[in-house]
Amino acid sequence: MRILKTHKEPDDCAVYRFILKKESEGKTKKASKIAGLNKFLRIYYARVMEVYSVTN
């Protein structure tokens, strides 16, 4: 999450924008990054399950 914030905005920026949104809502930087990590894991899990449900 730290590296995501130090580089320019990525093309697939849902997590990046989510972190910025949480920071603008007043959350601490650490809490924003952890919330971003949780969002990333939810997206990743959904994509993995989508692949496995198609093949099964």
mmCIF file as Biopython writes it, N, C-alpha, C and O atoms, coordinates in Angstrom:
data_model
#
loop_
_atom_site.group_PDB
_atom_site.id
_atom_site.type_symbol
_atom_site.label_atom_id
_atom_site.label_alt_id
_atom_site.label_comp_id
_atom_site.label_asym_id
_atom_site.label_entity_id
_atom_site.label_seq_id
_atom_site.pdbx_PDB_ins_code
_atom_site.Cartn_x
_atom_site.Cartn_y
_atom_site.Cartn_z
_atom_site.occupancy
_atom_site.B_iso_or_equiv
_atom_site.auth_seq_id
_atom_site.auth_asym_id
_atom_site.pdbx_PDB_model_num
ATOM 1   N N  . MET A ? 1  ? 0.824   -1.171  0.000   1.0 0.0 1  A 1 
ATOM 2   C CA . MET A ? 1  ? 0.000   0.000   0.000   1.0 0.0 1  A 1 
ATOM 3   C C  . MET A ? 1  ? 0.882   1.252   0.000   1.0 0.0 1  A 1 
ATOM 4   O O  . MET A ? 1  ? 0.522   2.261   -0.607  1.0 0.0 1  A 1 
ATOM 5   N N  . ARG A ? 2  ? 2.010   1.194   0.664   1.0 0.0 2  A 1 
ATOM 6   C CA . ARG A ? 2  ? 2.908   2.343   0.709   1.0 0.0 2  A 1 
ATOM 7   C C  . ARG A ? 2  ? 3.429   2.669   -0.688  1.0 0.0 2  A 1 
ATOM 8   O O  . ARG A ? 2  ? 3.483   3.836   -1.076  1.0 0.0 2  A 1 
ATOM 9   N N  . ILE A ? 3  ? 3.811   1.646   -1.438  1.0 0.0 3  A 1 
ATOM 10  C CA . ILE A ? 3  ? 4.340   1.844   -2.777  1.0 0.0 3  A 1 
ATOM 11  C C  . ILE A ? 3  ? 3.245   2.368   -3.698  1.0 0.0 3  A 1 
ATOM 12  O O  . ILE A ? 3  ? 3.516   3.184   -4.579  1.0 0.0 3  A 1 
ATOM 13  N N  . LEU A ? 4  ? 2.035   1.918   -3.508  1.0 0.0 4  A 1 
ATOM 14  C CA . LEU A ? 4  ? 0.917   2.383   -4.320  1.0 0.0 4  A 1 
ATOM 15  C C  . LEU A ? 4  ? 0.757   3.886   -4.178  1.0 0.0 4  A 1 
ATOM 16  O O  . LEU A ? 4  ? 0.455   4.573   -5.155  1.0 0.0 4  A 1 
ATOM 17  N N  . LYS A ? 5  ? 0.957   4.406   -2.971  1.0 0.0 5  A 1 
ATOM 18  C CA . LYS A ? 5  ? 0.802   5.834   -2.725  1.0 0.0 5  A 1 
ATOM 19  C C  . LYS A ? 5  ? 2.000   6.653   -3.209  1.0 0.0 5  A 1 
ATOM 20  O O  . LYS A ? 5  ? 1.837   7.836   -3.509  1.0 0.0 5  A 1 
ATOM 21  N N  . THR A ? 6  ? 3.192   6.066   -3.293  1.0 0.0 6  A 1 
ATOM 22  C CA . THR A ? 6  ? 4.378   6.841   -3.653  1.0 0.0 6  A 1 
ATOM 23  C C  . THR A ? 6  ? 4.563   6.983   -5.155  1.0 0.0 6  A 1 
ATOM 24  O O  . THR A ? 6  ? 5.309   7.859   -5.592  1.0 0.0 6  A 1 
ATOM 25  N N  . HIS A ? 7  ? 3.914   6.158   -5.955  1.0 0.0 7  A 1 
ATOM 26  C CA . HIS A ? 7  ? 4.026   6.237   -7.411  1.0 0.0 7  A 1 
ATOM 27  C C  . HIS A ? 7  ? 2.819   6.973   -7.986  1.0 0.0 7  A 1 
ATOM 28  O O  . HIS A ? 7  ? 1.856   7.266   -7.278  1.0 0.0 7  A 1 
ATOM 29  N N  . LYS A ? 8  ? 2.892   7.264   -9.285  1.0 0.0 8  A 1 
ATOM 30  C CA . LYS A ? 8  ? 1.762   7.942   -9.933  1.0 0.0 8  A 1 
ATOM 31  C C  . LYS A ? 8  ? 0.533   7.050   -9.930  1.0 0.0 8  A 1 
ATOM 32  O O  . LYS A ? 8  ? 0.625   5.845   -9.694  1.0 0.0 8  A 1 
ATOM 33  N N  . GLU A ? 9  ? -0.619  7.654   -10.195 1.0 0.0 9  A 1 
ATOM 34  C CA . GLU A ? 9  ? -1.889  6.918   -10.169 1.0 0.0 9  A 1 
ATOM 35  C C  . GLU A ? 9  ? -1.879  5.804   -11.213 1.0 0.0 9  A 1 
ATOM 36  O O  . GLU A ? 9  ? -1.640  6.070   -12.391 1.0 0.0 9  A 1 
ATOM 37  N N  . PRO A ? 10 ? -2.135  4.567   -10.802 1.0 0.0 10 A 1 
ATOM 38  C CA . PRO A ? 10 ? -2.124  3.439   -11.744 1.0 0.0 10 A 1 
ATOM 39  C C  . PRO A ? 10 ? -3.363  3.437   -12.641 1.0 0.0 10 A 1 
ATOM 40  O O  . PRO A ? 10 ? -4.339  4.141   -12.381 1.0 0.0 10 A 1 
ATOM 41  N N  . ASP A ? 11 ? -3.301  2.627   -13.704 1.0 0.0 11 A 1 
ATOM 42  C CA . ASP A ? 11 ? -4.432  2.528   -14.632 1.0 0.0 11 A 1 
ATOM 43  C C  . ASP A ? 11 ? -5.650  1.916   -13.947 1.0 0.0 11 A 1 
ATOM 44  O O  . ASP A ? 11 ? -6.764  2.421   -14.090 1.0 0.0 11 A 1 
ATOM 45  N N  . ASP A ? 12 ? -5.442  0.830   -13.206 1.0 0.0 12 A 1 
ATOM 46  C CA . ASP A ? 12 ? -6.516  0.172   -12.462 1.0 0.0 12 A 1 
ATOM 47  C C  . ASP A ? 12 ? -6.474  0.741   -11.047 1.0 0.0 12 A 1 
ATOM 48  O O  . ASP A ? 12 ? -5.819  0.183   -10.167 1.0 0.0 12 A 1 
ATOM 49  N N  . CYS A ? 13 ? -7.167  1.844   -10.834 1.0 0.0 13 A 1 
ATOM 50  C CA . CYS A ? 13 ? -6.921  2.644   -9.638  1.0 0.0 13 A 1 
ATOM 51  C C  . CYS A ? 13 ? -8.042  2.596   -8.600  1.0 0.0 13 A 1 
ATOM 52  O O  . CYS A ? 13 ? -8.193  3.546   -7.833  1.0 0.0 13 A 1 
ATOM 53  N N  . ALA A ? 14 ? -8.814  1.546   -8.552  1.0 0.0 14 A 1 
ATOM 54  C CA . ALA A ? 14 ? -9.913  1.484   -7.582  1.0 0.0 14 A 1 
ATOM 55  C C  . ALA A ? 14 ? -9.391  1.546   -6.150  1.0 0.0 14 A 1 
ATOM 56  O O  . ALA A ? 14 ? -9.954  2.254   -5.315  1.0 0.0 14 A 1 
ATOM 57  N N  . VAL A ? 15 ? -8.329  0.815   -5.863  1.0 0.0 15 A 1 
ATOM 58  C CA . VAL A ? 15 ? -7.773  0.791   -4.508  1.0 0.0 15 A 1 
ATOM 59  C C  . VAL A ? 15 ? -7.109  2.128   -4.186  1.0 0.0 15 A 1 
ATOM 60  O O  . VAL A ? 15 ? -7.254  2.648   -3.079  1.0 0.0 15 A 1 
ATOM 61  N N  . TYR A ? 16 ? -6.383  2.679   -5.153  1.0 0.0 16 A 1 
ATOM 62  C CA . TYR A ? 16 ? -5.704  3.966   -4.964  1.0 0.0 16 A 1 
ATOM 63  C C  . TYR A ? 16 ? -6.712  5.061   -4.624  1.0 0.0 16 A 1 
ATOM 64  O O  . TYR A ? 16 ? -6.510  5.827   -3.682  1.0 0.0 16 A 1 
ATOM 65  N N  . ARG A ? 17 ? -7.789  5.131   -5.388  1.0 0.0 17 A 1 
ATOM 66  C CA . ARG A ? 17 ? -8.820  6.146   -5.131  1.0 0.0 17 A 1 
ATOM 67  C C  . ARG A ? 17 ? -9.532  5.901   -3.810  1.0 0.0 17 A 1 
ATOM 68  O O  . ARG A ? 17 ? -9.930  6.849   -3.132  1.0 0.0 17 A 1 
ATOM 69  N N  . PHE A ? 18 ? -9.694  4.639   -3.441  1.0 0.0 18 A 1 
ATOM 70  C CA . PHE A ? 18 ? -10.329 4.306   -2.163  1.0 0.0 18 A 1 
ATOM 71  C C  . PHE A ? 18 ? -9.483  4.810   -0.996  1.0 0.0 18 A 1 
ATOM 72  O O  . PHE A ? 18 ? -10.011 5.345   -0.021  1.0 0.0 18 A 1 
ATOM 73  N N  . ILE A ? 19 ? -8.159  4.635   -1.104  1.0 0.0 19 A 1 
ATOM 74  C CA . ILE A ? 19 ? -7.259  5.119   -0.052  1.0 0.0 19 A 1 
ATOM 75  C C  . ILE A ? 19 ? -7.351  6.635   0.056   1.0 0.0 19 A 1 
ATOM 76  O O  . ILE A ? 19 ? -7.441  7.174   1.159   1.0 0.0 19 A 1 
ATOM 77  N N  . LEU A ? 20 ? -7.328  7.324   -1.074  1.0 0.0 20 A 1 
ATOM 78  C CA . LEU A ? 20 ? -7.437  8.785   -1.063  1.0 0.0 20 A 1 
ATOM 79  C C  . LEU A ? 20 ? -8.769  9.237   -0.473  1.0 0.0 20 A 1 
ATOM 80  O O  . LEU A ? 20 ? -8.825  10.234  0.247   1.0 0.0 20 A 1 
ATOM 81  N N  . LYS A ? 21 ? -9.840  8.506   -0.778  1.0 0.0 21 A 1 
ATOM 82  C CA . LYS A ? 21 ? -11.159 8.845   -0.242  1.0 0.0 21 A 1 
ATOM 83  C C  . LYS A ? 21 ? -11.180 8.717   1.271   1.0 0.0 21 A 1 
ATOM 84  O O  . LYS A ? 21 ? -11.713 9.581   1.968   1.0 0.0 21 A 1 
ATOM 85  N N  . LYS A ? 22 ? -10.592 7.626   1.783   1.0 0.0 22 A 1 
ATOM 86  C CA . LYS A ? 22 ? -10.563 7.415   3.228   1.0 0.0 22 A 1 
ATOM 87  C C  . LYS A ? 22 ? -9.729  8.490   3.920   1.0 0.0 22 A 1 
ATOM 88  O O  . LYS A ? 22 ? -10.080 8.943   5.009   1.0 0.0 22 A 1 
ATOM 89  N N  . GLU A ? 23 ? -8.619  8.902   3.288   1.0 0.0 23 A 1 
ATOM 90  C CA . GLU A ? 23 ? -7.803  9.969   3.874   1.0 0.0 23 A 1 
ATOM 91  C C  . GLU A ? 23 ? -8.570  11.284  3.889   1.0 0.0 23 A 1 
ATOM 92  O O  . GLU A ? 23 ? -8.467  12.051  4.846   1.0 0.0 23 A 1 
ATOM 93  N N  . SER A ? 24 ? -9.337  11.548  2.837   1.0 0.0 24 A 1 
ATOM 94  C CA . SER A ? 24 ? -10.109 12.791  2.790   1.0 0.0 24 A 1 
ATOM 95  C C  . SER A ? 24 ? -11.256 12.775  3.797   1.0 0.0 24 A 1 
ATOM 96  O O  . SER A ? 24 ? -11.732 13.832  4.212   1.0 0.0 24 A 1 
ATOM 97  N N  . GLU A ? 25 ? -11.700 11.579  4.192   1.0 0.0 25 A 1 
ATOM 98  C CA . GLU A ? 25 ? -12.757 11.464  5.203   1.0 0.0 25 A 1 
ATOM 99  C C  . GLU A ? 25 ? -12.220 11.697  6.610   1.0 0.0 25 A 1 
ATOM 100 O O  . GLU A ? 25 ? -12.992 11.785  7.565   1.0 0.0 25 A 1 
ATOM 101 N N  . GLY A ? 26 ? -10.896 11.796  6.741   1.0 0.0 26 A 1 
ATOM 102 C CA . GLY A ? 26 ? -10.314 12.097  8.041   1.0 0.0 26 A 1 
ATOM 103 C C  . GLY A ? 26 ? -9.647  10.923  8.726   1.0 0.0 26 A 1 
ATOM 104 O O  . GLY A ? 26 ? -9.188  11.061  9.860   1.0 0.0 26 A 1 
ATOM 105 N N  . LYS A ? 27 ? -9.577  9.774   8.078   1.0 0.0 27 A 1 
ATOM 106 C CA . LYS A ? 27 ? -8.901  8.627   8.676   1.0 0.0 27 A 1 
ATOM 107 C C  . LYS A ? 27 ? -7.390  8.864   8.641   1.0 0.0 27 A 1 
ATOM 108 O O  . LYS A ? 27 ? -6.888  9.611   7.801   1.0 0.0 27 A 1 
ATOM 109 N N  . THR A ? 28 ? -6.687  8.229   9.550   1.0 0.0 28 A 1 
ATOM 110 C CA . THR A ? 28 ? -5.230  8.348   9.551   1.0 0.0 28 A 1 
ATOM 111 C C  . THR A ? 28 ? -4.666  7.630   8.333   1.0 0.0 28 A 1 
ATOM 112 O O  . THR A ? 28 ? -5.347  6.813   7.712   1.0 0.0 28 A 1 
ATOM 113 N N  . LYS A ? 29 ? -3.427  7.939   7.998   1.0 0.0 29 A 1 
ATOM 114 C CA . LYS A ? 29 ? -2.799  7.309   6.833   1.0 0.0 29 A 1 
ATOM 115 C C  . LYS A ? 29 ? -2.712  5.800   7.016   1.0 0.0 29 A 1 
ATOM 116 O O  . LYS A ? 29 ? -2.935  5.045   6.070   1.0 0.0 29 A 1 
ATOM 117 N N  . LYS A ? 30 ? -2.392  5.364   8.216   1.0 0.0 30 A 1 
ATOM 118 C CA . LYS A ? 30 ? -2.280  3.929   8.480   1.0 0.0 30 A 1 
ATOM 119 C C  . LYS A ? 30 ? -3.638  3.245   8.322   1.0 0.0 30 A 1 
ATOM 120 O O  . LYS A ? 30 ? -3.731  2.189   7.696   1.0 0.0 30 A 1 
ATOM 121 N N  . ALA A ? 31 ? -4.677  3.833   8.879   1.0 0.0 31 A 1 
ATOM 122 C CA . ALA A ? 31 ? -6.020  3.254   8.765   1.0 0.0 31 A 1 
ATOM 123 C C  . ALA A ? 31 ? -6.489  3.241   7.311   1.0 0.0 31 A 1 
ATOM 124 O O  . ALA A ? 31 ? -7.151  2.298   6.878   1.0 0.0 31 A 1 
ATOM 125 N N  . SER A ? 32 ? -6.147  4.283   6.561   1.0 0.0 32 A 1 
ATOM 126 C CA . SER A ? 32 ? -6.518  4.342   5.146   1.0 0.0 32 A 1 
ATOM 127 C C  . SER A ? 32 ? -5.836  3.240   4.354   1.0 0.0 32 A 1 
ATOM 128 O O  . SER A ? 32 ? -6.454  2.615   3.492   1.0 0.0 32 A 1 
ATOM 129 N N  . LYS A ? 33 ? -4.557  2.999   4.647   1.0 0.0 33 A 1 
ATOM 130 C CA . LYS A ? 33 ? -3.817  1.954   3.934   1.0 0.0 33 A 1 
ATOM 131 C C  . LYS A ? 33 ? -4.351  0.567   4.275   1.0 0.0 33 A 1 
ATOM 132 O O  . LYS A ? 33 ? -4.423  -0.301  3.404   1.0 0.0 33 A 1 
ATOM 133 N N  . ILE A ? 34 ? -4.722  0.355   5.520   1.0 0.0 34 A 1 
ATOM 134 C CA . ILE A ? 34 ? -5.278  -0.941  5.919   1.0 0.0 34 A 1 
ATOM 135 C C  . ILE A ? 34 ? -6.643  -1.143  5.260   1.0 0.0 34 A 1 
ATOM 136 O O  . ILE A ? 34 ? -6.961  -2.249  4.825   1.0 0.0 34 A 1 
ATOM 137 N N  . ALA A ? 35 ? -7.447  -0.087  5.185   1.0 0.0 35 A 1 
ATOM 138 C CA . ALA A ? 35 ? -8.738  -0.182  4.496   1.0 0.0 35 A 1 
ATOM 139 C C  . ALA A ? 35 ? -8.520  -0.475  3.016   1.0 0.0 35 A 1 
ATOM 140 O O  . ALA A ? 35 ? -9.267  -1.251  2.420   1.0 0.0 35 A 1 
ATOM 141 N N  . GLY A ? 36 ? -7.505  0.139   2.426   1.0 0.0 36 A 1 
ATOM 142 C CA . GLY A ? 36 ? -7.170  -0.129  1.029   1.0 0.0 36 A 1 
ATOM 143 C C  . GLY A ? 36 ? -6.716  -1.560  0.816   1.0 0.0 36 A 1 
ATOM 144 O O  . GLY A ? 36 ? -7.056  -2.187  -0.187  1.0 0.0 36 A 1 
ATOM 145 N N  . LEU A ? 37 ? -5.945  -2.075  1.765   1.0 0.0 37 A 1 
ATOM 146 C CA . LEU A ? 37 ? -5.498  -3.466  1.690   1.0 0.0 37 A 1 
ATOM 147 C C  . LEU A ? 37 ? -6.696  -4.408  1.738   1.0 0.0 37 A 1 
ATOM 148 O O  . LEU A ? 37 ? -6.759  -5.368  0.970   1.0 0.0 37 A 1 
ATOM 149 N N  . ASN A ? 38 ? -7.636  -4.147  2.624   1.0 0.0 38 A 1 
ATOM 150 C CA . ASN A ? 38 ? -8.839  -4.977  2.712   1.0 0.0 38 A 1 
ATOM 151 C C  . ASN A ? 38 ? -9.647  -4.919  1.417   1.0 0.0 38 A 1 
ATOM 152 O O  . ASN A ? 38 ? -10.170 -5.939  0.969   1.0 0.0 38 A 1 
ATOM 153 N N  . LYS A ? 39 ? -9.751  -3.744  0.820   1.0 0.0 39 A 1 
ATOM 154 C CA . LYS A ? 39 ? -10.470 -3.622  -0.452  1.0 0.0 39 A 1 
ATOM 155 C C  . LYS A ? 39 ? -9.744  -4.416  -1.536  1.0 0.0 39 A 1 
ATOM 156 O O  . LYS A ? 39 ? -10.381 -5.117  -2.322  1.0 0.0 39 A 1 
ATOM 157 N N  . PHE A ? 40 ? -8.407  -4.310  -1.580  1.0 0.0 40 A 1 
ATOM 158 C CA . PHE A ? 40 ? -7.632  -5.062  -2.555  1.0 0.0 40 A 1 
ATOM 159 C C  . PHE A ? 40 ? -7.874  -6.558  -2.399  1.0 0.0 40 A 1 
ATOM 160 O O  . PHE A ? 40 ? -8.056  -7.260  -3.394  1.0 0.0 40 A 1 
ATOM 161 N N  . LEU A ? 41 ? -7.879  -7.055  -1.162  1.0 0.0 41 A 1 
ATOM 162 C CA . LEU A ? 41 ? -8.094  -8.481  -0.933  1.0 0.0 41 A 1 
ATOM 163 C C  . LEU A ? 41 ? -9.488  -8.927  -1.371  1.0 0.0 41 A 1 
ATOM 164 O O  . LEU A ? 41 ? -9.648  -10.022 -1.909  1.0 0.0 41 A 1 
ATOM 165 N N  . ARG A ? 42 ? -10.496 -8.081  -1.142  1.0 0.0 42 A 1 
ATOM 166 C CA . ARG A ? 42 ? -11.852 -8.424  -1.588  1.0 0.0 42 A 1 
ATOM 167 C C  . ARG A ? 42 ? -11.928 -8.500  -3.115  1.0 0.0 42 A 1 
ATOM 168 O O  . ARG A ? 42 ? -12.555 -9.403  -3.667  1.0 0.0 42 A 1 
ATOM 169 N N  . ILE A ? 43 ? -11.285 -7.545  -3.789  1.0 0.0 43 A 1 
ATOM 170 C CA . ILE A ? 43 ? -11.272 -7.549  -5.260  1.0 0.0 43 A 1 
ATOM 171 C C  . ILE A ? 43 ? -10.530 -8.780  -5.767  1.0 0.0 43 A 1 
ATOM 172 O O  . ILE A ? 43 ? -11.007 -9.464  -6.674  1.0 0.0 43 A 1 
ATOM 173 N N  . TYR A ? 44 ? -9.367  -9.066  -5.188  1.0 0.0 44 A 1 
ATOM 174 C CA . TYR A ? 44 ? -8.552  -10.201 -5.605  1.0 0.0 44 A 1 
ATOM 175 C C  . TYR A ? 44 ? -9.316  -11.512 -5.418  1.0 0.0 44 A 1 
ATOM 176 O O  . TYR A ? 44 ? -9.330  -12.359 -6.311  1.0 0.0 44 A 1 
ATOM 177 N N  . TYR A ? 45 ? -9.948  -11.677 -4.258  1.0 0.0 45 A 1 
ATOM 178 C CA . TYR A ? 45 ? -10.709 -12.890 -3.964  1.0 0.0 45 A 1 
ATOM 179 C C  . TYR A ? 45 ? -11.852 -13.065 -4.964  1.0 0.0 45 A 1 
ATOM 180 O O  . TYR A ? 45 ? -12.092 -14.172 -5.447  1.0 0.0 45 A 1 
ATOM 181 N N  . ALA A ? 46 ? -12.553 -11.979 -5.274  1.0 0.0 46 A 1 
ATOM 182 C CA . ALA A ? 46 ? -13.665 -12.064 -6.220  1.0 0.0 46 A 1 
ATOM 183 C C  . ALA A ? 46 ? -13.176 -12.489 -7.603  1.0 0.0 46 A 1 
ATOM 184 O O  . ALA A ? 46 ? -13.825 -13.293 -8.273  1.0 0.0 46 A 1 
ATOM 185 N N  . ARG A ? 47 ? -12.037 -11.951 -8.031  1.0 0.0 47 A 1 
ATOM 186 C CA . ARG A ? 47 ? -11.504 -12.315 -9.349  1.0 0.0 47 A 1 
ATOM 187 C C  . ARG A ? 47 ? -11.031 -13.762 -9.383  1.0 0.0 47 A 1 
ATOM 188 O O  . ARG A ? 47 ? -11.224 -14.451 -10.385 1.0 0.0 47 A 1 
ATOM 189 N N  . VAL A ? 48 ? -10.419 -14.225 -8.312  1.0 0.0 48 A 1 
ATOM 190 C CA . VAL A ? 48 ? -9.971  -15.620 -8.257  1.0 0.0 48 A 1 
ATOM 191 C C  . VAL A ? 48 ? -11.168 -16.554 -8.261  1.0 0.0 48 A 1 
ATOM 192 O O  . VAL A ? 48 ? -11.165 -17.558 -8.975  1.0 0.0 48 A 1 
ATOM 193 N N  . MET A ? 49 ? -12.175 -16.248 -7.490  1.0 0.0 49 A 1 
ATOM 194 C CA . MET A ? 49 ? -13.364 -17.091 -7.441  1.0 0.0 49 A 1 
ATOM 195 C C  . MET A ? 49 ? -14.099 -17.096 -8.780  1.0 0.0 49 A 1 
ATOM 196 O O  . MET A ? 49 ? -14.698 -18.102 -9.159  1.0 0.0 49 A 1 
ATOM 197 N N  . GLU A ? 50 ? -14.052 -15.977 -9.489  1.0 0.0 50 A 1 
ATOM 198 C CA . GLU A ? 50 ? -14.667 -15.895 -10.814 1.0 0.0 50 A 1 
ATOM 199 C C  . GLU A ? 50 ? -13.973 -16.863 -11.776 1.0 0.0 50 A 1 
ATOM 200 O O  . GLU A ? 50 ? -14.640 -17.520 -12.575 1.0 0.0 50 A 1 
ATOM 201 N N  . VAL A ? 51 ? -12.672 -16.955 -11.710 1.0 0.0 51 A 1 
ATOM 202 C CA . VAL A ? 51 ? -11.905 -17.854 -12.580 1.0 0.0 51 A 1 
ATOM 203 C C  . VAL A ? 51 ? -12.213 -19.302 -12.225 1.0 0.0 51 A 1 
ATOM 204 O O  . VAL A ? 51 ? -12.436 -20.124 -13.113 1.0 0.0 51 A 1 
ATOM 205 N N  . TYR A ? 52 ? -12.228 -19.620 -10.934 1.0 0.0 52 A 1 
ATOM 206 C CA . TYR A ? 52 ? -12.471 -20.994 -10.518 1.0 0.0 52 A 1 
ATOM 207 C C  . TYR A ? 52 ? -13.904 -21.441 -10.741 1.0 0.0 52 A 1 
ATOM 208 O O  . TYR A ? 52 ? -14.143 -22.623 -10.990 1.0 0.0 52 A 1 
ATOM 209 N N  . SER A ? 53 ? -14.856 -20.538 -10.661 1.0 0.0 53 A 1 
ATOM 210 C CA . SER A ? 53 ? -16.244 -20.931 -10.879 1.0 0.0 53 A 1 
ATOM 211 C C  . SER A ? 53 ? -16.528 -21.183 -12.358 1.0 0.0 53 A 1 
ATOM 212 O O  . SER A ? 53 ? -17.430 -21.950 -12.694 1.0 0.0 53 A 1 
ATOM 213 N N  . VAL A ? 54 ? -15.775 -20.551 -13.229 1.0 0.0 54 A 1 
ATOM 214 C CA . VAL A ? 54 ? -15.953 -20.765 -14.670 1.0 0.0 54 A 1 
ATOM 215 C C  . VAL A ? 54 ? -15.377 -22.112 -15.079 1.0 0.0 54 A 1 
ATOM 216 O O  . VAL A ? 54 ? -15.958 -22.797 -15.920 1.0 0.0 54 A 1 
ATOM 217 N N  . THR A ? 55 ? -14.251 -22.504 -14.505 1.0 0.0 55 A 1 
ATOM 218 C CA . THR A ? 55 ? -13.605 -23.757 -14.886 1.0 0.0 55 A 1 
ATOM 219 C C  . THR A ? 55 ? -14.268 -24.974 -14.260 1.0 0.0 55 A 1 
ATOM 220 O O  . THR A ? 55 ? -14.110 -26.080 -14.778 1.0 0.0 55 A 1 
ATOM 221 N N  . ASN A ? 56 ? -14.997 -24.817 -13.178 1.0 0.0 56 A 1 
ATOM 222 C CA . ASN A ? 56 ? -15.612 -25.964 -12.504 1.0 0.0 56 A 1 
ATOM 223 C C  . ASN A ? 56 ? -16.974 -26.243 -13.008 1.0 0.0 56 A 1 
ATOM 224 O O  . ASN A ? 56 ? -17.626 -27.178 -12.541 1.0 0.0 56 A 1 
#
